[in-house]
Amino acid sequence: MSDIEVSVSDLTVRIKNKTILSHLSLQVEEGSFHGIIGPNGAGKTTLFTVLQGLRKPTEGTVQVLGTVPYPRNVALLRKIGVQPQQSSFFPKTTLREHLTAVADIYEVPRSHADELIDALKLDHVAATRVESLSGGEQQRLAIATAVIHSPRLLFLDEPTAALDPEARHNLVSLLKSSERLATTIVYTTHHLDEAERLCSTVSILADQHILVTASPSRLIAQAKMGSTILLPNALQQVDDVAQLVGPDSVRVTSDGLAIHTTDTGAAFAQLAASGINTHQAQVKDGSLEDVYLRLLEKDSVE
Ligand SMILES: Nc1ncnc2c1ncn2[C@@H]1O[C@H](COP(=O)(O)OP(=O)(O)OP(=O)(O)O)[C@@H](O)[C@H]1O
């Protein structure tokens, strides 16, 4: 069994008499890529500030790498990595000068800067001033800054926010080879496709606490979401299909008939036996986004 790198038990955070987090519990295992996902204002950043020792818990216990992060613990700071805001880069320096200065502050060899420039594909802009970098390059520099001292645990708060699709794709591919960055990564995102691709474990934060923690595949399997079969050439047979699978399981979409099923094999056999046109049919399995939306819907009803 892996060690627990972050352990939060019954955490409540109140800011100016407003309860932001209430009775929240969370465990992050060593070696995991742990995503915290939740709606805007759910308290993800607040949770990060508590884990990083920037905010005192109102109630509950928090341990990070076996120690209490608040009040700020210098020994712990050397073992964790936090991506800085772009406004925290040293002004007027080039990318390489910035990273070298951070290496000096942490008293690690300056060669770390060059290794990260290479690993994060920043060679072509190493001599560019930090304020002239593109959004994607600044985001990669922020990650390099966070990991230059080889932290065990890395916190990334929406690292791919505000990136164009190509820059986001490139950063996600980089994060996927995360063993270069840190042993354990805790990150937040609003891109659920990205979380499904990257995370070994996902926690859903809503209604002031963690609703569920599991691997994306387990969450999808447990939710028994079923699959959607898209039939682009069967629009004229909508009545026959509705009779066959039930009217609640079929929808007319601009791309064709969409059938919801929990047994794709049986559904195809049934459609073929009834002469439904299955030419160019596509199957889409349930996604983390489907599970998330369903959970939040249920949570708001309860
Ligand atoms: N210093 C503060 N004073 C007052 N309210 C605060 C403070 N910090 C956070 N909050 C409130 O706490 C709630 C949670 O904010 P937080 O930034 O942690 O959410 P989040 O999940 O990170 O949101 P997002 O996904 O939009 O970034 C919000 O309602 C926010 O307004």
The ligand as a MOL file (V3000), in Angstrom:
LIG
                    3D

  0  0  0     0  0            999 V3000
M  V30 BEGIN CTAB
M  V30 COUNTS 31 33 0 0 0
M  V30 BEGIN ATOM
M  V30 1 N -10.4790 35.8220 1.1830 0
M  V30 2 C -11.7670 35.5650 0.9440 0
M  V30 3 N -12.7440 36.3440 1.4400 0
M  V30 4 C -14.0510 36.0630 1.2130 0
M  V30 5 N -14.4740 35.0140 0.4810 0
M  V30 6 C -13.5500 34.2060 -0.0450 0
M  V30 7 C -12.1400 34.4240 0.1530 0
M  V30 8 N -11.4690 33.4360 -0.4880 0
M  V30 9 C -12.4040 32.6570 -1.0750 0
M  V30 10 N -13.6410 33.1100 -0.8110 0
M  V30 11 C -14.9180 32.5190 -1.2570 0
M  V30 12 O -14.8250 31.1280 -1.0790 0
M  V30 13 C -15.5150 30.4300 -2.1040 0
M  V30 14 C -14.5990 29.4110 -2.7300 0
M  V30 15 O -13.6140 30.0680 -3.4980 0
M  V30 16 P -12.4490 29.2640 -4.2180 0
M  V30 17 O -11.6280 30.2680 -4.9760 0
M  V30 18 O -11.7430 28.4260 -3.2220 0
M  V30 19 O -13.2760 28.3360 -5.2160 0
M  V30 20 P -12.7740 27.4910 -6.4480 0
M  V30 21 O -13.4080 26.1500 -6.3360 0
M  V30 22 O -11.2780 27.5140 -6.5420 0
M  V30 23 O -13.4130 28.3080 -7.6590 0
M  V30 24 P -12.9890 28.4190 -9.2150 0
M  V30 25 O -13.2180 27.0780 -9.8190 0
M  V30 26 O -13.9480 29.4360 -9.7310 0
M  V30 27 O -11.5570 28.8700 -9.2670 0
M  V30 28 C -16.0200 31.5030 -3.0650 0
M  V30 29 O -17.3700 31.7560 -2.7810 0
M  V30 30 C -15.1430 32.6890 -2.7550 0
M  V30 31 O -15.8320 33.8940 -3.0300 0
M  V30 END ATOM
M  V30 BEGIN BOND
M  V30 1 1 1 2
M  V30 2 1 2 3
M  V30 3 2 2 7
M  V30 4 2 3 4
M  V30 5 1 4 5
M  V30 6 2 5 6
M  V30 7 1 6 7
M  V30 8 1 6 10
M  V30 9 1 7 8
M  V30 10 2 8 9
M  V30 11 1 9 10
M  V30 12 1 10 11
M  V30 13 1 11 12
M  V30 14 1 11 30
M  V30 15 1 12 13
M  V30 16 1 13 14
M  V30 17 1 13 28
M  V30 18 1 14 15
M  V30 19 1 15 16
M  V30 20 2 16 17
M  V30 21 1 16 18
M  V30 22 1 16 19
M  V30 23 1 19 20
M  V30 24 2 20 21
M  V30 25 1 20 22
M  V30 26 1 20 23
M  V30 27 1 23 24
M  V30 28 2 24 25
M  V30 29 1 24 26
M  V30 30 1 24 27
M  V30 31 1 28 29
M  V30 32 1 28 30
M  V30 33 1 30 31
M  V30 END BOND
M  V30 END CTAB
M  END
